[in-house]
Amino acid sequence: MADRIARVRVFRQEQPFRDGPYVCSGNRVALGFTSTVVAIEADDGSTGWGEMAPLGAFYSEAFPEGVLAGVVALAPSLVGCDARQPAATRRRLDMQMMGQPAVKSAIDMALWDLAARAADQPLVDYLGGRDGDAVPLYRSISQDEASRMADRARKYIAEGYRRLQIKVGGEPLEDVARVRAVTEAVPAGTVLLADANGGWTLEAARRFLLGIGEMPIAIEQPCLRYDDCARLRSHCRQPMILDESIVTLDDLLRASSDGTADGVTIKISRVGGIGPATLMRDVAVARGLMVTVEDTGGAEIDTAAMTHLSLSTPVANRQHVVDFHNWVTVGHADGMKPTEGGVLRLPDGPGLGILVRERDLGAPIATFGQR
């Protein structure tokens, strides 16, 4: 049985996007993910895996080089810690380094994977139990000309997706055209979201809302500042989802108390890992909010973690998730089930349930301790 952490290894993997450059508001472009992968090994040989991949350097307060440096700085303090106590070990990390949730995310994920494996339970059960066996998927349509976005929407519908996130946040009338083009290109009943990634001013967001009228589409993070989103709420007939504004538990409680958000997106790396994400998810559910649990990027390790957290969310409050491992041309693990019918299902087995292909990660960047 796993007892103490004996060794920590840190890897780096470049993961190019399958469908070319990913563009969101402000002409921010990413060509792929740069992933930091952490392997935490117990003295019995069992291994927990975690992954963190920022979407470039522009999406959140994290960038690949900073995450890697932070993980390397924290990793030595893990050696000798109890392999079955992820929350206690996480408190140790918080004493070692103030803040930096993105740095701690992959470590925290690996700790929870290791503890669930030691208990011989899938992570979803270790976190309190599953609700259902599949999570609806959405696919994001990168910002482009309206006609090309409509073409991309048809492609994703043909691949089985039934929920689409339309990247907006540019000139409001052009964004209205983007939304209308995609809406006309997809079957009735397709769930649509217009995601500005905080790219609009308050005035631009109001003009966009006037342009779409009562179209049945959710609005995600229209303005970067929370106060602007709150002011926009009374002008918005559509459901409003907050993403970039939800960083801490206090942020979530404020959005709920103010009535600004109908739903929230909790990104594992933004809040600092599986432990903090689970706490925030449970509070959001208790406050009656719709919840999406996802992350900023990665491949199979991160997608598996998102799936476990999503399936431990009550179905009445559960939105959808994203299959990042299908976004990229390079992966690192077996065990994820095919994304058929527009849903994502859990891999089988304890912990995250996947089998990491270490050969695809290459040699570790750093190793601490020994097994």
C-alpha positions in Angstrom: 0.0 0.0 0.0 1.2 3.5 -0.9 2.6 5.2 2.2 5.1 8.0 1.5 6.0 10.0 -1.6 9.4 8.7 -2.8 10.0 10.5 -6.1 8.7 13.4 -8.2 9.4 13.8 -11.9 8.5 16.8 -14.1 8.0 16.6 -17.8 7.2 19.1 -20.6 5.3 18.4 -23.8 4.4 20.5 -26.8 0.9 19.9 -28.0 0.0 21.5 -31.4 -3.6 22.2 -32.2 -5.3 19.9 -34.7 -7.4 22.6 -36.4 -4.7 25.3 -36.6 -4.4 28.6 -34.7 -6.8 29.2 -31.9 -8.0 32.9 -32.0 -10.1 34.7 -29.3 -10.9 38.3 -28.6 -8.2 40.9 -29.1 -6.6 38.8 -31.9 -5.0 36.7 -29.2 -3.6 33.6 -30.9 -2.3 30.2 -29.6 -0.8 27.5 -31.8 -1.0 24.8 -29.2 -0.5 23.9 -25.6 2.8 23.7 -23.7 2.1 21.2 -21.0 3.8 20.7 -17.7 3.2 17.1 -16.5 4.0 15.9 -13.0 4.5 12.3 -11.9 4.4 11.7 -8.1 5.5 8.2 -7.1 4.9 6.4 -3.8 7.3 4.0 -2.1 5.2 1.1 -3.3 5.7 2.1 -7.0 2.2 3.5 -7.6 2.2 6.8 -9.5 -0.2 9.8 -9.6 -0.3 12.1 -12.7 -1.1 15.7 -13.1 -1.1 18.2 -16.0 -1.3 22.0 -16.4 -1.2 23.7 -19.8 -1.8 27.4 -20.1 -3.5 28.7 -23.3 -0.5 30.8 -24.3 0.5 33.6 -22.0 -2.6 35.7 -22.5 -5.5 33.7 -21.2 -4.8 33.5 -17.4 -2.2 34.7 -15.0 0.1 31.8 -16.0 2.6 31.1 -18.7 4.4 27.8 -19.5 7.9 28.8 -18.4 6.6 30.2 -15.1 4.6 27.1 -14.4 7.5 24.8 -15.1 9.9 26.9 -12.9 7.4 26.9 -10.0 6.7 23.2 -10.2 10.5 22.5 -10.1 10.8 24.8 -7.1 8.0 23.1 -5.1 8.6 19.4 -6.1 11.4 18.7 -3.6 9.1 19.5 -0.7 6.8 16.7 -1.7 9.3 13.9 -1.0 8.4 12.1 2.2 4.9 13.4 2.4 2.0 11.0 3.0 0.8 9.7 -0.3 -2.8 9.3 0.9 -3.3 12.8 2.2 -3.6 15.2 -0.7 -5.3 18.0 1.2 -2.7 18.0 4.0 0.1 17.9 1.4 -1.5 20.8 -0.5 -1.5 22.9 2.7 2.2 22.2 2.9 2.6 23.6 -0.7 0.7 26.7 0.3 3.1 27.3 3.1 6.0 26.9 0.8 4.8 29.2 -1.9 2.2 32.0 -1.6 -0.5 32.1 -4.3 0.5 30.7 -7.7 -2.5 28.4 -8.2 -1.5 27.5 -11.8 1.9 26.2 -10.5 0.2 24.1 -7.8 -2.5 22.7 -10.1 -0.6 19.8 -11.8 0.9 18.8 -8.4 -2.5 18.9 -6.7 -4.0 16.8 -9.5 -1.2 14.2 -9.2 -1.7 14.0 -5.4 -5.4 13.3 -5.8 -4.8 10.7 -8.5 -2.2 9.0 -6.3 -4.5 9.0 -3.3 -7.5 7.6 -5.3 -5.2 4.9 -6.7 -4.1 4.0 -3.2 -7.8 3.6 -2.2 -8.4 1.6 -5.4 -11.2 3.9 -6.4 -11.9 6.0 -9.5 -11.3 9.6 -8.6 -15.0 10.4 -9.2 -15.9 8.0 -6.4 -13.1 9.1 -4.2 -14.5 12.7 -4.5 -17.9 11.5 -3.3 -19.7 9.7 -6.1 -20.8 10.0 -9.6 -24.1 11.3 -11.1 -24.6 9.6 -14.4 -22.0 8.1 -16.8 -21.5 10.7 -19.4 -20.9 14.5 -19.7 -22.1 16.6 -22.7 -19.2 18.0 -24.8 -18.9 21.4 -26.3 -16.5 22.5 -29.0 -15.1 26.0 -29.3 -15.2 27.8 -32.7 -12.2 30.0 -33.0 -12.8 33.7 -34.0 -12.8 34.2 -37.7 -15.0 35.6 -40.5 -18.6 34.7 -40.1 -18.7 32.3 -43.1 -15.6 30.4 -42.0 -17.0 30.1 -38.4 -20.2 28.6 -39.9 -18.2 26.1 -41.9 -16.3 25.1 -38.7 -19.6 24.7 -36.9 -20.9 22.3 -39.6 -17.7 20.3 -39.3 -18.0 20.0 -35.5 -21.7 19.0 -35.8 -20.7 16.3 -38.3 -18.2 15.1 -35.7 -21.0 14.7 -33.2 -20.8 17.8 -31.1 -24.1 19.3 -30.1 -22.9 22.2 -28.0 -20.8 25.0 -29.6 -19.0 27.9 -28.0 -18.7 30.9 -30.5 -15.7 33.1 -29.9 -16.7 36.7 -30.0 -15.5 39.9 -28.2 -14.6 41.9 -31.3 -16.5 44.6 -33.1 -20.1 44.1 -31.9 -21.9 44.1 -35.3 -19.3 41.6 -36.6 -19.9 39.4 -33.6 -23.7 39.5 -34.2 -23.0 38.3 -37.8 -20.8 35.5 -36.4 -23.5 34.3 -34.1 -26.2 34.5 -36.7 -24.1 32.6 -39.3 -23.3 29.8 -36.8 -26.9 29.7 -35.6 -28.2 29.3 -39.2 -25.6 26.6 -40.0 -26.4 24.2 -37.2 -29.5 22.1 -36.4 -32.3 23.4 -34.2 -31.6 22.5 -30.6 -27.9 22.9 -30.7 -26.7 24.6 -27.5 -24.8 27.8 -28.3 -22.7 30.1 -26.2 -21.2 33.4 -27.2 -17.9 33.7 -25.3 -16.1 37.1 -25.4 -13.3 36.1 -23.0 -13.7 39.6 -21.4 -13.0 41.3 -24.8 -15.8 43.8 -24.8 -16.2 47.2 -23.1 -19.5 47.7 -21.4 -20.7 49.8 -24.3 -19.7 47.2 -26.9 -21.4 44.4 -24.9 -24.6 46.4 -24.8 -24.5 47.0 -28.5 -24.0 43.2 -29.1 -27.0 42.4 -26.9 -29.1 44.9 -28.8 -28.0 43.2 -32.0 -28.9 39.6 -30.9 -32.2 40.6 -29.3 -33.8 37.5 -27.8 -31.7 34.9 -29.5 -31.5 31.7 -27.4 -27.8 31.8 -26.7 -25.9 32.1 -23.4 -23.4 35.0 -22.9 -20.0 34.1 -21.4 -17.7 36.6 -19.7 -18.7 39.6 -21.8 -16.4 42.1 -20.1 -13.2 41.5 -18.3 -14.0 43.5 -15.1 -16.6 41.9 -12.9 -18.3 45.2 -12.2 -18.9 45.7 -15.9 -20.5 42.3 -16.1 -22.7 43.1 -13.1 -23.8 46.4 -14.7 -24.6 44.5 -18.0 -26.8 41.9 -16.2 -30.0 44.1 -16.2 -29.6 44.5 -20.0 -29.1 40.8 -20.7 -32.1 38.6 -21.5 -29.9 35.6 -22.0 -28.2 33.5 -19.3 -24.9 34.9 -18.2 -21.9 32.7 -17.4 -18.8 34.0 -15.7 -15.4 32.4 -16.4 -12.4 34.7 -16.1 -14.0 36.5 -13.1 -14.2 33.3 -11.1 -10.8 32.9 -9.5 -11.5 32.5 -5.8 -14.4 31.2 -3.6 -15.1 34.9 -2.7 -15.5 35.7 -6.4 -18.1 32.9 -6.8 -20.0 34.0 -3.7 -20.1 37.6 -4.8 -21.4 36.6 -8.3 -24.1 34.5 -6.8 -25.2 37.0 -4.1 -25.3 39.9 -6.7 -27.3 37.8 -9.1 -24.8 38.5 -11.8 -24.2 34.8 -12.8 -26.6 32.1 -13.8 -23.6 29.8 -14.2 -19.8 29.7 -13.6 -16.9 28.0 -15.3 -14.4 26.6 -12.8 -11.0 26.0 -14.4 -8.9 23.6 -12.5 -5.6 25.4 -13.0 -7.0 28.9 -12.4 -8.2 27.9 -8.9 -5.2 25.7 -8.1 -6.1 22.0 -8.6 -8.6 19.3 -7.9 -9.0 20.1 -4.2 -9.9 23.9 -4.6 -12.0 23.2 -7.7 -14.1 20.6 -5.8 -14.7 23.0 -3.0 -15.8 25.8 -5.3 -17.9 23.4 -7.4 -19.8 22.2 -4.2 -20.4 25.8 -3.1 -21.7 26.7 -6.6 -24.1 23.8 -6.5 -25.3 24.8 -3.1 -26.0 28.3 -4.4 -28.0 26.9 -7.3 -25.6 27.8 -10.1 -25.0 25.9 -13.2 -21.4 24.6 -13.3 -18.8 23.8 -15.9 -15.6 22.2 -14.6 -12.8 22.4 -17.2 -9.3 23.8 -17.5 -7.0 25.9 -19.7 -5.7 23.1 -21.8 -3.7 19.8 -22.0 -4.2 16.3 -23.3 -5.4 13.0 -21.8 -4.3 13.6 -18.2 -6.1 16.9 -17.9 -9.2 15.8 -19.8 -9.5 12.8 -17.5 -9.4 15.0 -14.5 -12.1 17.3 -15.9 -14.3 14.3 -16.7 -14.1 13.0 -13.1 -14.9 16.4 -11.6 -17.7 16.9 -14.0 -19.3 13.5 -13.3 -19.1 14.1 -9.6 -21.2 17.3 -10.2 -25.0 16.8 -9.8 -26.6 16.5 -13.2 -29.1 19.2 -12.5 -26.3 21.7 -12.1 -23.9 20.3 -14.7 -23.3 22.2 -17.9 -20.7 20.5 -20.1 -17.0 19.8 -20.6 -14.4 19.9 -23.3 -12.2 17.1 -24.8 -8.9 18.9 -25.0 -7.1 15.6 -25.9 -9.0 15.7 -29.2 -7.9 19.3 -29.9 -4.2 18.4 -30.2 -2.1 16.2 -32.4 0.1 14.9 -29.6 -1.1 12.9 -26.6 0.4 10.9 -23.8 -2.0 8.4 -22.4 -4.4 5.5 -23.2 -7.7 4.8 -21.7 -9.9 7.7 -22.7 -13.1 6.4 -24.4 -14.2 7.6 -27.8 -16.2 10.8 -27.8 -19.3 9.3 -29.5 -22.7 11.0 -29.5 -21.4 14.3 -28.3 -20.5 13.1 -24.8 -17.4 12.3 -22.8 -17.2 9.1 -20.6 -14.9 8.1 -17.8 -11.9 5.9 -18.4 -11.9 2.7 -16.5 -9.7 2.0 -13.4 -8.6 3.7 -10.2 -7.6 7.3 -9.9 -7.8 9.1 -13.2 -8.2 5.7 -14.9 -5.7 6.4 -17.7 -2.3 4.7 -18.5 0.3 7.3 -19.3 2.7 6.5 -22.1 6.0 7.8 -20.6 7.8 7.3 -23.9 5.7 10.1 -25.4 6.7 12.5 -22.7 10.4 12.0 -23.3 13.0 12.4 -20.5 12.0 14.3 -17.4 13.1 17.9 -17.1 13.8 17.3 -13.4 13.7 14.4 -10.9 13.6 14.7 -7.1 14.0 11.8 -4.6 14.4 8.2 -5.6 12.3 5.0 -5.6 
